[in-house]
Amino acid sequence: MLRRVKEGCTVSILNYHQKRTLVNVKLKWVKDCVLDGVVAGGRELKAGSTLVSIIASQSSSGLPIYHLQSKHGQLGLPRDLKVSTFLRRYPNIFEEFYCPDSAGTPVPWFELTREALEFHHEEVNVLRECNTDIVNRLRKLLMMTKERMLPLQTVDQLRWDVGLQHDYGSSLIIKYPELFSLVDLPDGRVGLRLLAWDHKLAVSQLEANSAKEKGTLMFPIGFTRGFGLKRKCMEWLEEWQKLPYTSPYVDGSHLDPRTDVSEKRIVGVFHELLHLTLQKKTERNNVSNLRRPLELPQKFTKVFERHPGIFYISMKGDTQTIVLRETYDRNQLIEKHPLVHIREKFANMMKQGRKGYLPLGSWRIADNACPCLCSSFVG
């Protein structure tokens, strides 16, 4: 018998006959311009917000470009886009000045404008108010894994999506030694381990919200207008929905990976994972390292293509983004986290800055930046 997470939520399948082969149904991908609009600008928003946090965390008035360029990997920007080029697009947020290095060569530095600083302080206040919620999202993410542990590299990939600050190691994890522990992994990396299981948190969003039909939990389904689902596919989907649901917080290693029952468990895992994100979406690359921690079979991301009524794959930009359909009413999130409101405000700031952007024809030396170096440079 499967371990029950909540009474009535997990269906025992020991007596359920698992078909040995996945039903061979292929559903087409149909472009959804509305959800593509939801994804558009997401990478720039993440990069801009992260850079504001990095610069604001420094005691000095700004940071040199070589320091910010070293953060390129965690910003999510295209590889061929320089951080300096990105910063100069938003002069209402990032102010550029020059300071000489030890050899007297002027080096670009960037500081935050007054408007950006005000935004950062507002964001910090919201993060403080939502601290418990963010901690619980991280706990649930770790509870879904086999060992209650993820490499920090994998957590970093999901950091922005679940609402963690860029310095969550020092600003959050270290404050909860009773919940989290850093461990050395066999491959030399560092992992984040959850120390305490909470049965109250081990309830998926589907279990909490979904109405049952004959004891089985069913996923909300919706398709892009004009999708045109064939009758064969409709019949398969109806039968698939009636299969037993296995909670993502329950060990699913006993399931035959070649069956539709196992596939429904995989769909449930990503359904829950996307619910843990603030904006109910994440880049497909962000889940590539989750196969082993979540006990998933090879080519597990195929469920995104096989279930376009649950997940939408946006091709916007130079990446693929998975969006949970049920959480959007056209291009608006049905339920907005307080941090989402803050991000929307910052997105408007970026939009205004980009609209009024003019290439800078000259540079300045800030009065309050690197006084000793600047005085020698000017002098």
Secondary structure, 3 states (H helix, E strand, C coil): CCCCCCCCCCCCCCCCCCCCCCCCCCCCCCCCHHHHHHHCCHHHHHHHHHHHHHHHCCCCCCEEHHHHHCCHHHHCCCCCCCHHHHHHCCCCCEEEEEEECCCCCEEEEEEECHHHHHHHHHHHHHHHHCHHHHHHHHHHHHHCCCCCEEEHHHHHHHHHHHCCCCCHHHHCHHHCCCCEEEEECCCCCEEEEECCCCCCCCCCHHHHHCCEECCEECCCCCCCCCCCCCHHHHHHHHHHHCCCCCCCCCCCCCCCCCCHHHHHHHHHHHHHHHHHCCCCEEEHHHHHHHCCCCCCCCCCCHHHHHCCCCEEEECCCCCCEEEEHHHEECCEECCCCHHHHHHHHHHHHHHHHHHCCCCCCCCCCCCCCCHHHHHHHHC
